[in-house]
Amino acid sequence: MTRDGERSPRQLRNLVCERSLLHRADGSAKFFLGKTCVLACVYGPTSTVTRKENAEQAVIEVNYRPMAGIAGTQERQQEHLIRRTIEGVVLVALHPRACISVIIQVLEDNGSALACAVNAACTALVDAAVPMHRLFASVCCCTTQDGELLVDPSSTEEQEAAAVLTLVYTSRRAEESQSMSVQPHNQQEGEERAQKMAKLDILSTLRVKRLTENAVIPSRGSSRAAGYDLSSAYEYVVPAQGKELVKTDLSIAIPSGTYARVAPRSGLAWKFFIDTGAGVIDEDYRGNIGVVLFNHGQTDFRVKRGDRIAQLILERIMTPKVEEVAELDITVRGSDGYGSTGVSQ
């Protein structure tokens, strides 16, 4: 099969990339895939408004602008995909309370515009010297009505295709495929897909509301940390051999099918004998998150505003129906308990 410009099904169009085009931006790039052209510019890391800032890491913002008209449902979906990709590669922990803005403008769309935008965004981030632990690149492909796979489709090929996919790859082979989108062919399908994505995003997102300016957004200490650090909103003194209820001034909405558990911090437990009391946060609780601190030490423990005092760990939970039965199944252990399987005296 031959395509526009006598291309083979697996052949890309000519790639052209230009950098440092905008002098007022911290980084910029223009990326061409044949006649498709996308301009990306990066601002930051810069300071951000208080309601958006994260005390532990930079916030990524993406603004995707179509070739003509105002941004709609499909552009919001593409912003979401690009933002999630960038968040996975930028070393956001190096710039707490900062914002990195990526603005993407489609100049010409002759197919594979999203892939072109992703490549332009990566190049602009490099041009802005934003620290990243890996690079990323994107390619678009589609399947025809006859089931043939075409790489880097044109706009005509996209319109006639049975499905269009955009994939992102990183420079680490162990984690090559980072994201994928299937583009709809009509507005209604696009809106339905965006609604489903928004619902899935809510189900997999820990939503946090600051009740006062003292509140600190929870964050993880590393990319593989299990818990989100909880910080005190005020100063407290936990008396020796005593306890104190420490307020975070945060209200949260946890993902469906989970509960949040308040756990102690190992450093506080080891150095200062600080433990946490029972802390189970239900999915429907919307009040101020408080942490019960127990001081098992012999001296008072002082908590400053902003100190990390505990961890918030999300765990999946089952809520089966309760059924009364006349008999239970018989086991070898039976009713033996209270040390029956431990060391005998």
Number of C-alpha atoms within 10 A of each C-alpha: 8 8 13 11 8 9 13 13 16 12 13 16 18 9 12 11 15 14 19 17 15 14 8 11 16 18 25 29 27 26 26 22 24 19 15 21 24 29 27 30 28 29 20 21 22 13 15 16 9 11 10 13 18 20 19 20 19 26 24 18 19 21 19 23 21 19 14 10 7 8 13 14 16 18 17 15 21 21 21 18 18 23 19 16 19 22 15 16 16 19 16 23 19 13 20 16 21 25 23 22 19 25 20 25 19 21 18 18 19 16 22 27 26 26 24 27 29 28 26 29 30 27 27 31 27 18 18 21 14 19 14 17 11 12 17 22 21 22 20 25 23 26 19 17 11 8 11 12 17 23 20 26 28 24 15 11 21 25 17 14 21 16 18 24 20 20 19 21 18 19 13 12 8 7 9 14 16 15 14 14 15 14 19 19 15 9 12 11 12 18 16 13 18 18 14 12 14 14 12 12 13 15 16 12 13 14 13 15 16 16 13 11 10 16 22 26 22 21 20 17 14 10 9 7 11 14 22 20 24 28 27 24 23 16 13 16 15 21 17 16 14 16 19 17 15 21 19 27 22 24 18 20 21 23 20 15 14 17 20 22 17 24 22 21 19 14 11 15 16 10 9 16 18 24 20 21 15 11 15 14 21 15 15 11 12 15 13 15 18 20 24 19 21 22 24 19 16 12 14 15 21 11 18 15 15 17 16 19 24 24 24 23 17 20 12 10 11 8 6 6 5 6 5 6 6 4 6 7 5 8 7 6 9 8 9 9 9 7 8 10 9 8 6 6 3
